[in-house]
Amino acid sequence: MKIVIRDQHQLLSPEAIERTKTKVTAAFSKFGLRISRVEISVEDVNGPRGGVDQQCRVVAKLKKMGDVMATVTDASLAKSIRSAISRAERGVSRRIRKHSVGDNDRSSNFGFAFYD
């Protein structure tokens, strides 16, 4: 899984970037090869005016299942990153579960079952 972090305004320190990569790896590694790439974008939406404007967007690119995106805006950049990673992780889990259930439903369309 490739991890890409976009921080155009240098809001994250090198240590924060490493912590973010560690969190992403911990959250998404359980999905194995189903995820090809995770992209994280951070920005200060209102600029220097302040307020609840620290935004993080996480896009998890799944193989053959599309993308899952989560965007969180908070007063704290660290909180928005944690929340966005968590939301994206839940979204990926739901997408994989839904895709797996869909595969099982399509394969058993006979209308009857065999029991031993």
N, C-alpha and C positions, 0 to 999 in steps of 0.2 A: 504494500500500500504506500503510495506516494503522498506526502503531506506538503501542501503549498500554503504559505502564509503571506497575505498581501497586507502591507502596512505602509501606505503611501506617505503618511505624515509622521512616520517614526514615533508612534505612540507607545510601542513596546520596546523594552530594553532587551538586550541579547538573552538575559536570564529569563525574562518573561516569555520570549519566543521558545526557549528550550522547555520551560514548564508547560507551555501550551502544546508543544509536540508530544510531550510525555503524556498529557491528559488525553490527547487524541488517540495515541497508540493504545493506551489503557482502555479507552471506551470502545474502539472499533476493531481491535485485533481479534476479538472473539468471533467476528464474522468471517475471518479468514480471507480467502481469495475472492469472495463475493464483492469486495470493495476494491476498486482499482486506484481511487484517488480521493483525498479529502482536501478541500480548499477552504481556507479561513480568511475572511476579509474583516479588518477592523477599521473604524473611522469615527471621528468626532463630528457628528452630524451638524451641530450648530456652530462649530468652530470655537473661537475663544469666548463666546457669549455665556457659556456654562449651561447648567441645567441637566436634565435627564437626557443625555444625548450621546452616550458612548455606545456605539452599535457594533455588534459582531454578527457576521453571517457565516454559517457553516454549510457547505455543499458536499454531500457524500455521493460520489459517482459509483453506482452499482453496476456490475456487469449484467447485461441483459434484463435489467429491471428498472432502468431509468435513474434519475437523481432524486435525492432527498435533501431538502433545504430547510434550515431553521435560522430565523433572524431574531435577535433579542436586542433591545435598547434599554440601557440602565444608566444610572448615575456613575457607576463604577465599571470600568473596562474589564476588570478581573471577573466581576459578577456576570457581566454580559457574555464573556467567553465561556465561563463554566455552564451557564444556563443554555447557551446555544449548542454547545457540545452535547449536553444531556438531552436536549430536545431532538437533536439530529440522531443521536443514538437510539432513542425510543422510536423515532420514525423509521429508521433502518430496520429495526427489529420487527416492527409492524409490517413493513413492506416485504421482508423476507418471509415472515409467517404467512401473509396473505398470498404471496406468490407460491409458497409450498402447498398451501391448502388448495389453491387453484389448480395446481398440477395434479394433485390427488383426485380432485373432483373430475377432471377431464379424463383421467385414465380409467375410471370406474363408471362408465356410463351405460352399463348393461341393464341396470334395473333390478338385478338380483345379486346375491352373494353366495359363495360356497363356504361351508364350514366343515372342518374335519372332525 
